[in-house]
Amino acid sequence: MISEEHDKYIILKDERDDIKDFASFLNRIKDQFTGKNVVVDLLQYDKASLMDLISFLELSNSHRASKQSFVMVNTAISIDEIPEELMIVPTIQEAQDVIEMEEIERDLGF
């Protein structure tokens, strides 16, 4: 895994080629990014299925429950197919924007 620390978030990217293994791996090491906003860069998986992306749902839910952002970046699936429980955007810049907006919402008490 490649990780890239930024001021308000950390980007996590898979070095291998198995999206479900990556989701499972992140679930096992989730304590390492507790308290941080997370961007999961899945752009290399341009053929990812909805089921592949749903493999991150449990991790996303638990991370968001701790009042931290969990945003995935992928372009393989149409936004209309993505369940509302997952935050998936097409670019890293949009992931940064989502984190900024969610931080403002949290600061305002939403």
Chimera marker file (.cmm) of the C-alpha trace (Angstrom):
<marker_set name="trace">
<marker id="1" x="0.000" y="0.000" z="0.000" r="1" g="1" b="0" radius="0.5"/>
<marker id="2" x="1.096" y="3.500" z="-0.795" r="1" g="1" b="0" radius="0.5"/>
<marker id="3" x="0.076" y="6.193" z="1.675" r="1" g="1" b="0" radius="0.5"/>
<marker id="4" x="0.409" y="9.924" z="1.214" r="1" g="1" b="0" radius="0.5"/>
<marker id="5" x="-0.174" y="12.204" z="4.218" r="1" g="1" b="0" radius="0.5"/>
<marker id="6" x="-1.709" y="15.640" z="3.742" r="1" g="1" b="0" radius="0.5"/>
<marker id="7" x="-2.749" y="18.256" z="6.287" r="1" g="1" b="0" radius="0.5"/>
<marker id="8" x="-6.399" y="17.217" z="6.499" r="1" g="1" b="0" radius="0.5"/>
<marker id="9" x="-6.410" y="13.701" z="5.052" r="1" g="1" b="0" radius="0.5"/>
<marker id="10" x="-4.419" y="10.661" z="4.004" r="1" g="1" b="0" radius="0.5"/>
<marker id="11" x="-4.516" y="9.048" z="0.544" r="1" g="1" b="0" radius="0.5"/>
<marker id="12" x="-4.314" y="5.249" z="0.459" r="1" g="1" b="0" radius="0.5"/>
<marker id="13" x="-3.546" y="3.421" z="-2.785" r="1" g="1" b="0" radius="0.5"/>
<marker id="14" x="-3.160" y="-0.254" z="-3.574" r="1" g="1" b="0" radius="0.5"/>
<marker id="15" x="0.184" y="-1.476" z="-4.908" r="1" g="1" b="0" radius="0.5"/>
<marker id="16" x="-1.260" y="-4.771" z="-6.049" r="1" g="1" b="0" radius="0.5"/>
<marker id="17" x="-4.081" y="-5.654" z="-8.385" r="1" g="1" b="0" radius="0.5"/>
<marker id="18" x="-6.939" y="-7.032" z="-6.284" r="1" g="1" b="0" radius="0.5"/>
<marker id="19" x="-9.543" y="-4.560" z="-5.095" r="1" g="1" b="0" radius="0.5"/>
<marker id="20" x="-11.300" y="-6.929" z="-2.682" r="1" g="1" b="0" radius="0.5"/>
<marker id="21" x="-7.992" y="-7.922" z="-1.058" r="1" g="1" b="0" radius="0.5"/>
<marker id="22" x="-7.211" y="-4.222" z="-0.685" r="1" g="1" b="0" radius="0.5"/>
<marker id="23" x="-10.555" y="-3.615" z="1.061" r="1" g="1" b="0" radius="0.5"/>
<marker id="24" x="-9.882" y="-6.541" z="3.376" r="1" g="1" b="0" radius="0.5"/>
<marker id="25" x="-6.341" y="-5.312" z="4.063" r="1" g="1" b="0" radius="0.5"/>
<marker id="26" x="-7.584" y="-1.811" z="4.929" r="1" g="1" b="0" radius="0.5"/>
<marker id="27" x="-10.153" y="-3.329" z="7.272" r="1" g="1" b="0" radius="0.5"/>
<marker id="28" x="-7.364" y="-5.171" z="9.109" r="1" g="1" b="0" radius="0.5"/>
<marker id="29" x="-5.185" y="-2.057" z="9.499" r="1" g="1" b="0" radius="0.5"/>
<marker id="30" x="-7.947" y="0.529" z="10.035" r="1" g="1" b="0" radius="0.5"/>
<marker id="31" x="-6.533" y="1.465" z="13.446" r="1" g="1" b="0" radius="0.5"/>
<marker id="32" x="-3.567" y="3.039" z="11.635" r="1" g="1" b="0" radius="0.5"/>
<marker id="33" x="-5.754" y="5.757" z="10.148" r="1" g="1" b="0" radius="0.5"/>
<marker id="34" x="-8.234" y="6.251" z="12.981" r="1" g="1" b="0" radius="0.5"/>
<marker id="35" x="-8.861" y="9.949" z="13.534" r="1" g="1" b="0" radius="0.5"/>
<marker id="36" x="-7.860" y="10.888" z="9.980" r="1" g="1" b="0" radius="0.5"/>
<marker id="37" x="-9.934" y="11.692" z="6.936" r="1" g="1" b="0" radius="0.5"/>
<marker id="38" x="-9.275" y="9.005" z="4.322" r="1" g="1" b="0" radius="0.5"/>
<marker id="39" x="-9.171" y="9.108" z="0.526" r="1" g="1" b="0" radius="0.5"/>
<marker id="40" x="-8.920" y="5.666" z="-1.059" r="1" g="1" b="0" radius="0.5"/>
<marker id="41" x="-7.470" y="6.029" z="-4.562" r="1" g="1" b="0" radius="0.5"/>
<marker id="42" x="-9.016" y="3.270" z="-6.692" r="1" g="1" b="0" radius="0.5"/>
<marker id="43" x="-8.434" y="4.905" z="-10.081" r="1" g="1" b="0" radius="0.5"/>
<marker id="44" x="-6.293" y="1.975" z="-11.222" r="1" g="1" b="0" radius="0.5"/>
<marker id="45" x="-9.419" y="-0.221" z="-11.056" r="1" g="1" b="0" radius="0.5"/>
<marker id="46" x="-11.139" y="1.117" z="-14.150" r="1" g="1" b="0" radius="0.5"/>
<marker id="47" x="-13.110" y="-2.129" z="-14.532" r="1" g="1" b="0" radius="0.5"/>
<marker id="48" x="-14.286" y="-2.315" z="-10.903" r="1" g="1" b="0" radius="0.5"/>
<marker id="49" x="-17.801" y="-3.616" z="-10.358" r="1" g="1" b="0" radius="0.5"/>
<marker id="50" x="-20.362" y="-2.316" z="-7.911" r="1" g="1" b="0" radius="0.5"/>
<marker id="51" x="-19.749" y="-5.401" z="-5.754" r="1" g="1" b="0" radius="0.5"/>
<marker id="52" x="-16.018" y="-4.609" z="-5.710" r="1" g="1" b="0" radius="0.5"/>
<marker id="53" x="-16.736" y="-1.124" z="-4.389" r="1" g="1" b="0" radius="0.5"/>
<marker id="54" x="-19.310" y="-2.388" z="-1.895" r="1" g="1" b="0" radius="0.5"/>
<marker id="55" x="-16.522" y="-4.446" z="-0.315" r="1" g="1" b="0" radius="0.5"/>
<marker id="56" x="-15.443" y="-1.114" z="1.262" r="1" g="1" b="0" radius="0.5"/>
<marker id="57" x="-18.897" y="-0.433" z="2.768" r="1" g="1" b="0" radius="0.5"/>
<marker id="58" x="-18.257" y="-1.809" z="6.267" r="1" g="1" b="0" radius="0.5"/>
<marker id="59" x="-14.985" y="0.101" z="6.557" r="1" g="1" b="0" radius="0.5"/>
<marker id="60" x="-16.599" y="3.260" z="5.207" r="1" g="1" b="0" radius="0.5"/>
<marker id="61" x="-19.503" y="3.033" z="7.647" r="1" g="1" b="0" radius="0.5"/>
<marker id="62" x="-17.301" y="2.471" z="10.687" r="1" g="1" b="0" radius="0.5"/>
<marker id="63" x="-14.906" y="5.265" z="9.711" r="1" g="1" b="0" radius="0.5"/>
<marker id="64" x="-17.714" y="7.749" z="9.033" r="1" g="1" b="0" radius="0.5"/>
<marker id="65" x="-19.368" y="6.783" z="12.336" r="1" g="1" b="0" radius="0.5"/>
<marker id="66" x="-16.242" y="8.090" z="14.062" r="1" g="1" b="0" radius="0.5"/>
<marker id="67" x="-16.904" y="11.525" z="12.498" r="1" g="1" b="0" radius="0.5"/>
<marker id="68" x="-14.163" y="11.245" z="9.877" r="1" g="1" b="0" radius="0.5"/>
<marker id="69" x="-14.506" y="11.365" z="6.091" r="1" g="1" b="0" radius="0.5"/>
<marker id="70" x="-14.025" y="8.255" z="3.964" r="1" g="1" b="0" radius="0.5"/>
<marker id="71" x="-13.989" y="9.022" z="0.245" r="1" g="1" b="0" radius="0.5"/>
<marker id="72" x="-13.182" y="6.627" z="-2.589" r="1" g="1" b="0" radius="0.5"/>
<marker id="73" x="-11.943" y="7.773" z="-5.996" r="1" g="1" b="0" radius="0.5"/>
<marker id="74" x="-13.033" y="5.671" z="-8.963" r="1" g="1" b="0" radius="0.5"/>
<marker id="75" x="-14.583" y="6.187" z="-12.390" r="1" g="1" b="0" radius="0.5"/>
<marker id="76" x="-15.724" y="2.653" z="-13.265" r="1" g="1" b="0" radius="0.5"/>
<marker id="77" x="-19.296" y="2.955" z="-11.986" r="1" g="1" b="0" radius="0.5"/>
<marker id="78" x="-21.946" y="5.528" z="-12.872" r="1" g="1" b="0" radius="0.5"/>
<marker id="79" x="-22.898" y="7.782" z="-9.980" r="1" g="1" b="0" radius="0.5"/>
<marker id="80" x="-26.504" y="6.619" z="-10.402" r="1" g="1" b="0" radius="0.5"/>
<marker id="81" x="-25.497" y="3.050" z="-9.482" r="1" g="1" b="0" radius="0.5"/>
<marker id="82" x="-23.610" y="3.958" z="-6.309" r="1" g="1" b="0" radius="0.5"/>
<marker id="83" x="-25.477" y="3.499" z="-3.019" r="1" g="1" b="0" radius="0.5"/>
<marker id="84" x="-25.826" y="6.637" z="-0.904" r="1" g="1" b="0" radius="0.5"/>
<marker id="85" x="-23.859" y="4.994" z="1.911" r="1" g="1" b="0" radius="0.5"/>
<marker id="86" x="-20.677" y="5.175" z="-0.177" r="1" g="1" b="0" radius="0.5"/>
<marker id="87" x="-18.923" y="8.396" z="-1.095" r="1" g="1" b="0" radius="0.5"/>
<marker id="88" x="-17.298" y="7.792" z="-4.479" r="1" g="1" b="0" radius="0.5"/>
<marker id="89" x="-16.006" y="10.632" z="-6.638" r="1" g="1" b="0" radius="0.5"/>
<marker id="90" x="-14.153" y="10.617" z="-9.984" r="1" g="1" b="0" radius="0.5"/>
<marker id="91" x="-11.067" y="12.673" z="-9.048" r="1" g="1" b="0" radius="0.5"/>
<marker id="92" x="-8.688" y="13.277" z="-6.158" r="1" g="1" b="0" radius="0.5"/>
<marker id="93" x="-9.574" y="16.993" z="-6.309" r="1" g="1" b="0" radius="0.5"/>
<marker id="94" x="-13.252" y="16.183" z="-5.787" r="1" g="1" b="0" radius="0.5"/>
<marker id="95" x="-12.308" y="13.952" z="-2.843" r="1" g="1" b="0" radius="0.5"/>
<marker id="96" x="-10.444" y="16.897" z="-1.302" r="1" g="1" b="0" radius="0.5"/>
<marker id="97" x="-13.507" y="19.099" z="-1.865" r="1" g="1" b="0" radius="0.5"/>
<marker id="98" x="-15.811" y="16.548" z="-0.209" r="1" g="1" b="0" radius="0.5"/>
<marker id="99" x="-13.533" y="16.388" z="2.835" r="1" g="1" b="0" radius="0.5"/>
<marker id="100" x="-13.516" y="20.195" z="3.083" r="1" g="1" b="0" radius="0.5"/>
<marker id="101" x="-17.324" y="20.303" z="2.904" r="1" g="1" b="0" radius="0.5"/>
<marker id="102" x="-17.747" y="17.508" z="5.451" r="1" g="1" b="0" radius="0.5"/>
<marker id="103" x="-15.314" y="19.230" z="7.833" r="1" g="1" b="0" radius="0.5"/>
<marker id="104" x="-17.337" y="22.445" z="7.584" r="1" g="1" b="0" radius="0.5"/>
<marker id="105" x="-20.536" y="20.481" z="8.276" r="1" g="1" b="0" radius="0.5"/>
<marker id="106" x="-18.952" y="18.863" z="11.340" r="1" g="1" b="0" radius="0.5"/>
<marker id="107" x="-17.703" y="22.253" z="12.588" r="1" g="1" b="0" radius="0.5"/>
<marker id="108" x="-21.265" y="23.580" z="12.270" r="1" g="1" b="0" radius="0.5"/>
<marker id="109" x="-22.631" y="20.621" z="14.213" r="1" g="1" b="0" radius="0.5"/>
<marker id="110" x="-24.309" y="18.662" z="11.407" r="1" g="1" b="0" radius="0.5"/>
<link id1="1" id2="2" r="1" g="1" b="0" radius="0.2"/>
<link id1="2" id2="3" r="1" g="1" b="0" radius="0.2"/>
<link id1="3" id2="4" r="1" g="1" b="0" radius="0.2"/>
<link id1="4" id2="5" r="1" g="1" b="0" radius="0.2"/>
<link id1="5" id2="6" r="1" g="1" b="0" radius="0.2"/>
<link id1="6" id2="7" r="1" g="1" b="0" radius="0.2"/>
<link id1="7" id2="8" r="1" g="1" b="0" radius="0.2"/>
<link id1="8" id2="9" r="1" g="1" b="0" radius="0.2"/>
<link id1="9" id2="10" r="1" g="1" b="0" radius="0.2"/>
<link id1="10" id2="11" r="1" g="1" b="0" radius="0.2"/>
<link id1="11" id2="12" r="1" g="1" b="0" radius="0.2"/>
<link id1="12" id2="13" r="1" g="1" b="0" radius="0.2"/>
<link id1="13" id2="14" r="1" g="1" b="0" radius="0.2"/>
<link id1="14" id2="15" r="1" g="1" b="0" radius="0.2"/>
<link id1="15" id2="16" r="1" g="1" b="0" radius="0.2"/>
<link id1="16" id2="17" r="1" g="1" b="0" radius="0.2"/>
<link id1="17" id2="18" r="1" g="1" b="0" radius="0.2"/>
<link id1="18" id2="19" r="1" g="1" b="0" radius="0.2"/>
<link id1="19" id2="20" r="1" g="1" b="0" radius="0.2"/>
<link id1="20" id2="21" r="1" g="1" b="0" radius="0.2"/>
<link id1="21" id2="22" r="1" g="1" b="0" radius="0.2"/>
<link id1="22" id2="23" r="1" g="1" b="0" radius="0.2"/>
<link id1="23" id2="24" r="1" g="1" b="0" radius="0.2"/>
<link id1="24" id2="25" r="1" g="1" b="0" radius="0.2"/>
<link id1="25" id2="26" r="1" g="1" b="0" radius="0.2"/>
<link id1="26" id2="27" r="1" g="1" b="0" radius="0.2"/>
<link id1="27" id2="28" r="1" g="1" b="0" radius="0.2"/>
<link id1="28" id2="29" r="1" g="1" b="0" radius="0.2"/>
<link id1="29" id2="30" r="1" g="1" b="0" radius="0.2"/>
<link id1="30" id2="31" r="1" g="1" b="0" radius="0.2"/>
<link id1="31" id2="32" r="1" g="1" b="0" radius="0.2"/>
<link id1="32" id2="33" r="1" g="1" b="0" radius="0.2"/>
<link id1="33" id2="34" r="1" g="1" b="0" radius="0.2"/>
<link id1="34" id2="35" r="1" g="1" b="0" radius="0.2"/>
<link id1="35" id2="36" r="1" g="1" b="0" radius="0.2"/>
<link id1="36" id2="37" r="1" g="1" b="0" radius="0.2"/>
<link id1="37" id2="38" r="1" g="1" b="0" radius="0.2"/>
<link id1="38" id2="39" r="1" g="1" b="0" radius="0.2"/>
<link id1="39" id2="40" r="1" g="1" b="0" radius="0.2"/>
<link id1="40" id2="41" r="1" g="1" b="0" radius="0.2"/>
<link id1="41" id2="42" r="1" g="1" b="0" radius="0.2"/>
<link id1="42" id2="43" r="1" g="1" b="0" radius="0.2"/>
<link id1="43" id2="44" r="1" g="1" b="0" radius="0.2"/>
<link id1="44" id2="45" r="1" g="1" b="0" radius="0.2"/>
<link id1="45" id2="46" r="1" g="1" b="0" radius="0.2"/>
<link id1="46" id2="47" r="1" g="1" b="0" radius="0.2"/>
<link id1="47" id2="48" r="1" g="1" b="0" radius="0.2"/>
<link id1="48" id2="49" r="1" g="1" b="0" radius="0.2"/>
<link id1="49" id2="50" r="1" g="1" b="0" radius="0.2"/>
<link id1="50" id2="51" r="1" g="1" b="0" radius="0.2"/>
<link id1="51" id2="52" r="1" g="1" b="0" radius="0.2"/>
<link id1="52" id2="53" r="1" g="1" b="0" radius="0.2"/>
<link id1="53" id2="54" r="1" g="1" b="0" radius="0.2"/>
<link id1="54" id2="55" r="1" g="1" b="0" radius="0.2"/>
<link id1="55" id2="56" r="1" g="1" b="0" radius="0.2"/>
<link id1="56" id2="57" r="1" g="1" b="0" radius="0.2"/>
<link id1="57" id2="58" r="1" g="1" b="0" radius="0.2"/>
<link id1="58" id2="59" r="1" g="1" b="0" radius="0.2"/>
<link id1="59" id2="60" r="1" g="1" b="0" radius="0.2"/>
<link id1="60" id2="61" r="1" g="1" b="0" radius="0.2"/>
<link id1="61" id2="62" r="1" g="1" b="0" radius="0.2"/>
<link id1="62" id2="63" r="1" g="1" b="0" radius="0.2"/>
<link id1="63" id2="64" r="1" g="1" b="0" radius="0.2"/>
<link id1="64" id2="65" r="1" g="1" b="0" radius="0.2"/>
<link id1="65" id2="66" r="1" g="1" b="0" radius="0.2"/>
<link id1="66" id2="67" r="1" g="1" b="0" radius="0.2"/>
<link id1="67" id2="68" r="1" g="1" b="0" radius="0.2"/>
<link id1="68" id2="69" r="1" g="1" b="0" radius="0.2"/>
<link id1="69" id2="70" r="1" g="1" b="0" radius="0.2"/>
<link id1="70" id2="71" r="1" g="1" b="0" radius="0.2"/>
<link id1="71" id2="72" r="1" g="1" b="0" radius="0.2"/>
<link id1="72" id2="73" r="1" g="1" b="0" radius="0.2"/>
<link id1="73" id2="74" r="1" g="1" b="0" radius="0.2"/>
<link id1="74" id2="75" r="1" g="1" b="0" radius="0.2"/>
<link id1="75" id2="76" r="1" g="1" b="0" radius="0.2"/>
<link id1="76" id2="77" r="1" g="1" b="0" radius="0.2"/>
<link id1="77" id2="78" r="1" g="1" b="0" radius="0.2"/>
<link id1="78" id2="79" r="1" g="1" b="0" radius="0.2"/>
<link id1="79" id2="80" r="1" g="1" b="0" radius="0.2"/>
<link id1="80" id2="81" r="1" g="1" b="0" radius="0.2"/>
<link id1="81" id2="82" r="1" g="1" b="0" radius="0.2"/>
<link id1="82" id2="83" r="1" g="1" b="0" radius="0.2"/>
<link id1="83" id2="84" r="1" g="1" b="0" radius="0.2"/>
<link id1="84" id2="85" r="1" g="1" b="0" radius="0.2"/>
<link id1="85" id2="86" r="1" g="1" b="0" radius="0.2"/>
<link id1="86" id2="87" r="1" g="1" b="0" radius="0.2"/>
<link id1="87" id2="88" r="1" g="1" b="0" radius="0.2"/>
<link id1="88" id2="89" r="1" g="1" b="0" radius="0.2"/>
<link id1="89" id2="90" r="1" g="1" b="0" radius="0.2"/>
<link id1="90" id2="91" r="1" g="1" b="0" radius="0.2"/>
<link id1="91" id2="92" r="1" g="1" b="0" radius="0.2"/>
<link id1="92" id2="93" r="1" g="1" b="0" radius="0.2"/>
<link id1="93" id2="94" r="1" g="1" b="0" radius="0.2"/>
<link id1="94" id2="95" r="1" g="1" b="0" radius="0.2"/>
<link id1="95" id2="96" r="1" g="1" b="0" radius="0.2"/>
<link id1="96" id2="97" r="1" g="1" b="0" radius="0.2"/>
<link id1="97" id2="98" r="1" g="1" b="0" radius="0.2"/>
<link id1="98" id2="99" r="1" g="1" b="0" radius="0.2"/>
<link id1="99" id2="100" r="1" g="1" b="0" radius="0.2"/>
<link id1="100" id2="101" r="1" g="1" b="0" radius="0.2"/>
<link id1="101" id2="102" r="1" g="1" b="0" radius="0.2"/>
<link id1="102" id2="103" r="1" g="1" b="0" radius="0.2"/>
<link id1="103" id2="104" r="1" g="1" b="0" radius="0.2"/>
<link id1="104" id2="105" r="1" g="1" b="0" radius="0.2"/>
<link id1="105" id2="106" r="1" g="1" b="0" radius="0.2"/>
<link id1="106" id2="107" r="1" g="1" b="0" radius="0.2"/>
<link id1="107" id2="108" r="1" g="1" b="0" radius="0.2"/>
<link id1="108" id2="109" r="1" g="1" b="0" radius="0.2"/>
<link id1="109" id2="110" r="1" g="1" b="0" radius="0.2"/>
</marker_set>
